[in-house]
Amino acid sequence: MSRRVAFLTALIALALIGAAAAPWTFRENGLSSALADHMKERYGLDLTVKGRSTFAVLPIPRVKFEDVTVRFPDRTLQAEGGILRGEIRIMPLLFGRIELSDFDLSDSRITASARALQAVNWSSAVKSRSRTLHARRLILNRTSIHWTDLKDADLEVEELVIRWVGENEPLTAYGNATWRGERVFLTEASIYPDRLVSGSISPFRLGISAPAARVSLQGEAQLGRNPGLTGESSIEARSVRDFTRWTGVKLPFGSLIQALSVKGDFSMDHRRLSWPSVSVKLGEDELEGTLAVRLDTERPVITGTLAAEGLDLTDLFAPFAQARTSSGSWSEESLDLARVTGSDLDLRLSAASARLGKLRVEDMAASVLVRPGEIEASIGRADFHDGSLKGRLSLMSANGMTEFKSQGTFTGIEIAPFLSSLGEPRWITGQAQGQFAFEGKGTNPVEVVRRAQGRSTITVRGGELVGIALGDALKRVEKHPLLASLNWKGGRTPFDEAQAQIVVQKGVGEVTEGRLTSADLTAELKGEVLIVDRTLNLKAKVSSAGSPSAAAIAFDIDGGWDNITVIPNARSLIERSGAAKPLLPAAPVPANEPAPQATAQ
């Protein structure tokens, strides 16, 4: 062969290779029509191509269609616009048929109906898929998905790859999309469709991550009469508050809880999701027990029994603490329980040590109940400062009003350490016992307190009053009444028993009974506790135990709850002084009595 012939042959070969590698653009619809017929026959899809159709042979036979529309039957799903690419199977091409081994749809807009997709006979579709040769991969790029019957569920898919090679192989998927302004990653998903439709058990894996939460599931899935999932789960939320704000999912106390994780074996069907053995991490606290979610009710119901060594419940009691402002006054903000009662909750808690705000209890058994517009927290038992307590708090909203109820009992509590835990001075010691019950109703905490009513009793035995020596004060008032008001503070007053009973009506507590007794003296307390203003207006009368009239001294107790003042009553001291008593003004004459008349001497 001459050089000229060889050179010409090489040029022809290069031309043929270049022609095969270069895409061919078709203005006619023959290529798109062939693919549309194939998609209708094989997948039941309607394909319409409005733009150009491009075909290339090398390196892999492939096609590209511009401005396409793909429709499922009955408008279950419809993709409009964008570019559809695919690789062509070689063997069918040799016989003049266009079949794609994969689909790549980009820059499209998909509209779908969740209800219609649920109604599709997927079992029949999967069985058909396993018997015939179908595309092994579907890729979505830069595609938006709009749901016609799901609120706020639209997605902006950056990439989604779904791959299923064929029978006895898993269907896998991965990708990422933007939902409600946050990027969500499908890190892994796999299942065996052919096993599911045949009634067998299929292994599955699912991993989803987002800035606010992460979910990882693996186990077994089954369809049939009792479809369900079983396996291991790990659910983590860096901040439940941020998660509920982002997703719109309503959870009990969702706006109050920070980090939360739930890990353990689980089972799920259409009625119930349950963890028979679960590990829950709430902030830094770790709890063990059981947990379940009922799904066949109008509102999901979360139930569980959990135990912990240490537990901080301050966040759960925040709605009660928010009744006061930072300055200490009662809040005028409207009470809104809707944001913390998103779904129903019935939770039993136990802890070796638990914190409720500033209070710490030991060996606690408690429960938290949440229903629409209602929160109830109760302590069945708890050790508290060498004693015990139990009680219940509840908030319930209806018709724009919120009703508050509380009741409880306590016994054997060392009162001085209790005051210290609240950050108050240790002005009294002894063991306290008593009970209380209060309730009120209003649109805000101020109104609730203004309408409050109830009753409280307390008894303290074997204690001391710290900062005042009433016995010494009585001795001074007997000898030098006017000097008793000077330098009266200091020392201690031991007592056998101190008790008080307060009856509250319309936000004002009246001390109906108040008494302190010891071997040397007795004291009586009367007056009012103004709950709305958080102030006191009390008077105490202290006298010797043997002869109440022999030596007595009165005290005025008033001021704010956080700044109480105790001052000897000046008039009572002056009246006991023979020299100073004439200096007192005459007692006013009652209006219905005549004034005294002067007489001549």
Residue pairs with C-beta under 8 A, 6 or more apart in sequence:
17 58
20 56
20 57
20 58
21 56
21 57
21 58
21 59
22 56
23 54
23 55
23 56
23 64
24 54
24 55
24 56
25 52
25 53
25 54
26 32
26 52
26 53
26 54
26 55
27 52
29 49
29 53
31 53
31 55
31 63
31 98
32 47
32 49
32 53
32 65
34 97
34 98
35 47
35 63
35 65
35 98
35 100
36 46
36 47
36 48
36 49
38 97
38 98
38 99
38 100
39 45
39 46
39 47
39 70
40 46
40 47
42 99
42 132
42 134
43 134
44 72
44 73
45 70
45 71
45 72
46 69
46 70
46 71
47 68
47 69
47 70
47 84
48 68
48 69
48 70
49 65
49 66
49 67
49 68
49 84
50 66
50 67
50 68
50 69
51 65
51 66
51 67
51 68
52 65
52 66
53 63
53 64
53 65
53 66
54 63
54 64
54 65
54 66
55 61
55 62
55 63
56 62
56 63
60 87
60 88
61 87
61 88
61 89
61 90
61 93
62 85
62 86
62 87
62 88
63 85
63 86
63 88
63 98
63 100
64 83
64 84
64 85
65 83
65 84
65 85
66 83
67 81
67 82
67 83
68 79
68 81
68 82
68 83
68 84
68 105
68 108
69 78
69 79
69 80
69 81
70 78
70 79
70 84
70 105
71 77
71 78
71 79
72 78
74 116
75 113
75 116
76 112
76 113
76 116
76 117
76 119
76 120
77 110
77 111
77 112
77 113
77 116
77 117
78 110
78 111
78 112
79 105
79 108
79 109
79 110
79 143
80 108
80 109
80 110
80 111
81 107
81 108
81 109
82 105
82 106
82 107
82 108
82 109
82 143
83 105
83 106
83 107
83 108
84 103
84 104
84 105
85 103
85 104
85 105
85 106
86 100
86 101
86 102
86 103
86 104
86 135
87 100
87 101
87 102
88 98
88 99
88 100
88 101
89 99
89 100
89 101
89 133
92 98
92 99
93 99
99 133
100 135
101 135
101 136
101 137
102 135
102 136
102 137
102 138
102 139
103 135
103 137
103 138
103 139
104 139
104 141
105 138
105 139
105 140
105 141
105 143
106 140
106 141
106 142
106 143
107 141
107 142
107 143
108 140
108 143
108 144
109 143
109 144
109 146
110 140
110 143
110 144
110 145
110 146
111 145
111 146
111 148
112 145
112 146
112 147
112 148
113 147
113 148
113 149
114 147
114 149
114 150
115 149
122 197
123 197
123 223
126 193
126 194
126 196
126 197
127 194
127 197
129 164
129 193
130 166
130 167
130 193
130 194
134 166
136 163
136 164
136 165
136 166
137 161
137 162
137 163
137 164
138 161
138 162
138 163
139 159
139 160
139 161
139 162
140 157
140 159
140 160
140 175
141 157
141 158
141 159
142 157
142 158
143 157
143 160
144 154
144 155
144 156
144 157
145 154
145 155
145 156
145 157
145 177
146 154
147 153
147 154
152 180
152 248
153 179
154 179
155 177
155 178
155 179
156 177
156 178
156 179
157 175
157 176
157 177
158 175
158 176
158 177
158 178
158 183
159 175
159 176
160 173
160 174
160 175
160 176
160 177
160 186
161 173
161 174
161 175
162 171
162 172
162 173
163 171
163 172
163 173
164 170
164 171
164 172
164 193
167 194
168 192
168 194
169 192
170 190
170 191
170 192
170 203
171 190
171 191
171 192
171 193
172 188
172 189
172 190
173 186
173 189
173 190
174 186
174 187
174 188
174 189
175 185
175 186
176 183
176 184
176 185
176 186
177 183
177 184
177 186
178 184
179 210
180 246
180 247
180 248
181 246
182 210
182 211
182 212
182 246
183 210
183 211
184 208
184 209
184 210
185 208
185 209
185 210
186 207
186 208
187 207
187 208
187 209
188 205
188 206
188 207
189 205
189 206
189 207
190 203
190 204
190 205
191 202
191 203
191 204
191 205
191 221
192 202
192 203
193 202
195 201
195 202
196 202
196 221
196 222
196 223
197 223
199 222
199 223
199 224
200 222
201 220
201 221
201 222
202 220
202 221
202 222
203 218
203 219
203 220
203 221
204 217
204 218
204 219
204 220
204 221
204 229
204 231
205 217
205 218
206 215
206 216
206 217
206 218
207 215
207 216
207 217
208 214
208 215
208 216
209 215
210 246
211 238
211 242
212 237
212 238
212 239
212 242
212 243
212 246
212 247
213 235
213 236
213 237
213 238
213 243
214 234
214 235
214 236
215 233
215 234
215 235
215 236
216 233
216 234
216 235
217 229
217 231
217 232
217 233
217 234
217 266
218 231
218 232
219 229
219 230
219 231
219 232
219 266
220 229
220 230
220 231
221 227
221 228
221 229
222 228
222 229
226 269
227 269
227 270
228 267
228 268
228 269
228 270
229 266
229 267
229 268
229 269
230 265
230 266
230 267
230 268
231 265
231 266
232 264
232 265
232 266
233 262
233 263
233 264
233 265
233 266
233 275
234 261
234 262
234 263
235 261
235 262
235 263
236 260
236 261
236 262
237 243
237 259
237 260
237 261
238 259
239 258
239 259
240 251
240 253
240 254
240 257
240 258
240 259
240 260
241 254
241 255
241 256
241 257
241 258
243 249
243 254
244 250
244 251
244 254
244 255
244 342
245 255
249 342
250 342
250 343
251 257
251 342
251 343
252 302
252 340
252 341
252 342
252 343
252 344
252 345
252 370
253 315
253 316
253 340
253 345
253 370
254 339
254 340
254 342
255 339
255 340
256 315
256 316
256 318
256 319
256 340
257 282
257 283
257 315
257 316
258 283
258 315
259 281
259 282
259 283
260 280
260 281
260 282
260 283
261 280
261 281
262 275
262 278
262 279
262 280
262 291
263 278
263 279
263 280
263 281
264 275
264 276
264 277
264 278
264 279
264 291
265 275
265 276
265 277
266 273
266 274
266 275
266 278
267 273
267 274
267 276
268 274
270 295
270 296
271 294
271 295
271 296
272 292
272 293
272 294
272 295
272 296
273 292
273 293
273 295
274 290
274 291
274 292
274 293
275 290
275 291
275 292
276 290
277 288
277 290
278 288
278 289
278 290
278 291
278 304
278 306
279 286
279 287
279 288
280 286
280 287
280 288
280 289
280 291
280 306
281 287
282 311
282 312
283 312
283 315
284 312
285 308
285 310
285 311
285 312
286 308
286 309
287 306
287 307
287 308
287 311
287 349
288 306
288 307
288 308
289 304
289 305
289 306
289 307
290 304
290 305
290 306
291 302
291 303
291 304
291 306
292 302
292 303
292 304
293 300
293 301
293 302
293 303
294 300
294 301
294 303
297 344
299 343
299 344
299 372
300 343
300 344
301 343
301 344
301 345
301 346
302 343
302 344
302 345
302 346
302 347
303 345
303 346
303 347
304 346
304 347
304 348
305 347
305 348
306 347
306 348
306 349
306 350
307 349
307 350
307 351
308 349
308 350
308 351
308 352
308 354
309 351
309 352
309 353
310 351
310 352
310 353
310 354
311 349
311 351
311 353
311 354
311 355
311 364
312 354
312 355
313 349
313 354
313 355
313 356
313 366
314 321
314 355
314 356
314 357
316 368
316 377
317 356
317 357
317 377
317 393
319 337
319 340
319 375
319 395
320 377
320 393
320 395
321 357
322 331
322 333
323 330
323 331
323 445
323 448
324 330
324 331
324 445
325 331
328 534
328 562
329 534
330 445
330 446
330 449
330 532
330 534
331 444
331 445
331 446
332 444
332 445
332 446
333 444
333 445
334 443
334 444
335 395
335 397
335 402
335 442
335 443
335 444
335 445
335 448
336 397
337 373
337 374
337 375
337 395
337 396
337 397
337 402
338 373
338 397
340 370
340 375
341 370
341 371
341 372
341 373
341 374
341 375
343 370
344 370
344 371
344 372
345 368
345 369
345 370
346 367
346 369
346 370
347 367
347 368
347 369
348 365
348 366
348 367
349 364
349 365
349 366
349 367
349 368
350 364
350 365
350 366
351 364
351 366
352 362
352 363
353 360
353 361
353 362
353 364
354 360
354 361
354 362
354 364
354 366
354 382
355 361
358 421
358 422
358 423
359 384
359 421
359 422
360 421
361 379
361 382
361 383
361 384
361 389
362 382
362 383
362 384
363 381
363 382
363 383
364 379
364 381
364 382
364 383
365 379
365 380
365 381
365 382
366 377
366 378
366 379
366 380
366 382
367 376
367 377
367 378
367 380
368 375
368 376
368 377
369 375
369 376
369 377
369 378
370 376
373 396
373 397
373 398
374 394
374 395
374 396
374 397
375 394
375 395
375 396
376 392
376 393
376 394
376 395
377 392
377 393
377 394
378 390
378 391
378 392
378 393
379 389
379 390
379 391
379 392
379 408
380 390
381 388
381 390
382 388
382 389
382 390
384 410
384 413
384 418
385 413
385 414
385 415
385 417
385 418
385 421
386 412
386 413
386 414
386 417
386 431
387 410
387 411
387 412
387 413
387 414
387 431
387 432
387 433
388 410
388 411
388 412
388 413
389 408
389 409
389 410
389 411
389 413
390 408
390 409
390 410
391 406
391 407
391 408
391 409
391 410
391 436
392 405
392 406
392 407
392 408
393 405
393 406
394 403
394 404
394 405
394 406
395 402
395 403
395 404
396 402
396 403
396 405
397 403
400 443
401 441
401 442
401 443
402 441
402 442
402 443
402 448
403 439
403 440
403 441
403 448
404 438
404 439
404 440
404 441
404 448
404 452
405 438
405 439
406 436
406 437
406 438
406 439
407 435
407 436
407 437
407 438
408 435
408 436
408 437
409 434
409 435
410 432
410 433
410 434
410 435
411 433
412 431
412 433
413 431
413 432
413 433
414 429
414 430
414 431
414 432
415 428
415 429
415 430
415 431
415 432
415 460
415 463
416 426
416 428
416 429
416 430
417 426
418 432
419 425
419 426
419 427
419 428
420 426
425 466
425 467
426 466
427 465
427 466
427 467
428 460
428 463
428 464
428 465
428 466
428 498
429 463
429 464
429 466
430 460
430 461
430 462
430 463
430 464
430 495
430 498
431 460
431 461
431 462
431 463
432 458
432 459
432 460
433 458
433 459
434 456
434 457
434 458
434 459
435 456
435 457
436 454
436 455
436 456
436 457
437 454
437 455
437 456
438 452
438 453
438 454
438 456
438 504
439 452
439 453
439 454
440 448
440 449
440 450
440 451
440 452
440 453
440 507
441 447
441 448
441 451
442 448
442 449
442 450
442 451
446 532
449 507
449 531
449 532
450 506
450 507
450 532
451 506
451 507
452 504
452 506
452 507
452 531
453 504
453 505
453 506
454 503
454 504
455 501
455 502
455 503
455 504
456 501
456 502
456 504
456 509
457 499
457 500
457 501
457 502
458 499
458 500
459 497
459 498
459 499
460 497
460 498
460 499
461 496
461 497
461 498
462 496
463 494
463 495
463 498
464 492
464 493
464 494
464 495
465 492
465 493
465 495
465 516
466 492
467 489
467 490
467 491
467 492
468 488
468 489
468 490
468 491
468 492
468 493
468 566
469 490
469 491
469 492
469 493
470 493
470 521
470 523
470 542
470 553
471 493
471 520
471 521
472 491
473 484
473 488
473 542
473 553
473 568
474 520
474 521
474 542
474 543
474 544
474 551
474 552
474 553
475 551
476 483
476 484
476 488
477 484
477 551
477 552
477 553
477 573
477 576
478 550
478 551
481 573
481 574
481 576
481 577
481 580
482 573
482 574
482 577
482 580
484 553
484 568
484 573
485 568
485 570
485 573
488 568
493 518
493 521
494 518
495 516
495 517
495 518
496 517
496 518
496 519
497 515
497 516
497 517
498 515
498 516
498 517
499 513
499 514
499 515
499 516
500 511
500 513
500 514
500 515
500 525
501 511
501 512
501 513
501 514
502 509
502 510
502 511
502 512
502 529
503 509
503 510
503 512
504 510
504 529
504 531
507 530
507 531
507 532
508 528
508 529
508 530
508 531
508 532
509 528
509 529
509 530
509 531
510 527
510 528
510 529
511 525
511 526
511 527
511 528
511 529
511 538
514 524
514 525
514 526
514 540
515 522
515 523
515 524
515 525
516 522
516 523
516 525
517 523
517 545
518 545
519 545
520 544
520 545
521 542
521 543
521 544
521 545
522 542
522 543
522 544
522 545
522 548
523 540
523 541
523 542
523 543
524 540
524 541
525 538
525 539
525 540
525 557
526 538
526 539
526 540
527 536
527 537
527 538
527 539
527 557
528 536
528 537
528 538
529 536
529 537
529 538
530 536
530 537
534 560
534 561
534 562
535 558
535 559
535 560
535 561
536 557
536 558
536 559
536 560
536 561
536 564
537 558
538 556
538 557
538 558
539 554
539 555
539 556
539 557
539 569
540 554
540 555
540 557
541 552
541 553
541 554
541 555
542 552
542 553
542 554
542 555
543 549
543 550
543 551
543 552
543 553
544 550
544 551
544 552
552 572
552 576
553 568
553 569
553 572
553 573
554 568
554 569
554 572
555 566
555 567
555 568
555 569
556 565
556 566
556 567
556 568
556 569
557 564
557 565
557 566
558 564
558 565
559 565
571 584
574 580
574 581
574 583
574 584
575 581
575 584
589 595
589 596
